[in-house]
Amino acid sequence: MEYSQGADIYVVDNASTDGSVDFIKQHYPTVGIVQNSTNGGFAKGYNDGLKNIKADIFCLLNSDVEVAPDWLGPIKKAFETLPNAAIIQPKILDLNKRDHFEYAGAAGGFIDMFGYPFCRGRVFQTIEKDEGQYNDIQEVFWATGACMFIRSEVFRSLNGFDEDYFAHQEEIDLCWRAKNAGHKVYYVGHSHVYHLGGSTLSNMNPKKTFLNFRNSLYSITKNLPRKKALPLVFARLLLDGIAALRFIFQLKFDHCSAILKAHLSFYANFTKMYKKREKANFLLKYYAATSIVWSYFVHQVENFNNLVKD
């Protein structure tokens, strides 16, 4: 609250049972509270909560994020000077290792041709040290849900997050749909926050593996023209199979099973996802690299700036 002067602060409670609502009411009486009746995950939780909040710009901020002094100033200025900016994220640093980027968002997100996400400052598990290399304003493909600013009119025009995602990669889908609609997504490196990360599901949790693989396939199906989406789904069957084999060699059988379950869930819901596709204006040049799997694991390219040149 000390660093967020001028902003209205709300807590969207997703049907918690830990007494957190009473704690906020007692210790932070100026904070607004929106209580959802059920826990529908990240996507539905925000959709339900934001229906009750009036503002020109929403800031979606995870509860495991620590903000820095004057973190709002550069974001406000960017919205004022970039009228086509619909979504903006700040620099995301690691709360426990503050001179390094954090996995979820880093310095702005991209995807490769096959729909695998990566960031400036993070490719797979390789995290860059923050040495000012991304102290800029840059158009990106997606902004992290850990700390995302979005114009409320855009959020509502897109009908918010897709609640079938439940959690993980719903922000990529939202940004993809925004870009298909002609909006821009930006990263503003002059603002930064610190993210703990993994407080909902850690990278070692098979549930996260399931959601990431399934939801990525959802996004491909929804946001690309049929002649591009269907071949990519078949290609992902092969690539994700290789990822599953890699988990077997690492003796991570539960993660291998999660990938199999992700594909089965995707195929079971394929028709539903296909019907959600926008009928016009697909962004055809959506990717910043052809294959991060090939570049990272075969050519051992671990730095973003080298990756996009590879």
Secondary structure, 3 states (H helix, E strand, C coil): CCCCCCCCCEEEEECCCCCHHHHHHHHCCCCEEEEECCCCHHHHHHHHHHCCCCCCEEEEECCCEEECCCCHHHHHHHHHHCCCEEEEEEEEEECCCCCEECCCCCCCEEEECCCCEEECCEECCEECECCCCCCCEEECCECCCCEEEEEHHHHHHCCCCCHHHCCCCHHHHHHHHHHHCCCEEEEEEEEEEEECCCCCCCCCCHHHHHHHHHHHHHHHHHHCCHHHHHHHHHHHHHHHHHHHHHHHHCCCHHHHHHHHHHHHHHHHCHHHHHHCCCCCCCCCCCCCECCHHHHHHHCCCCCHHHHCCC
